[in-house]
Amino acid sequence: MKITLTLVSLLFVFSFGCDKANSNGPASMTDSTAVMDSTAKVTGYHCPMHPEVKDSIASDCPKCGMSLIEDKKD
């Protein structure tokens, strides 16, 4: 009985570990988004209402809450 319980426990832990290792879908999408951003030559982000608010990542303006838009090289 102990052997069966041990084997079932190990199987559960192993299957959970494998499932966790293969759940890189969102991370892969984030990586591909980073590639797309670098090919689009985005230099940063700014608020359309407050041009002095700039950031290196897409976020929200701390003054008005609007999403920052991309600065692109011409």
C-alpha angles and dihedrals in degrees: 000000000000091000092052092048091048093049093048090049092050091047091052093048092046094049092047090050092050092048090051092049092053096049095091094117097115092041090053090050090050090052092050090048089054089052091050091050092051092049090049088055096234108181097186144306134273139182114256090217098040110034090182090067107088134165138175093228133049106265140129128286111257090214103050106005095238119143114260115244128219125270106216130193114237 
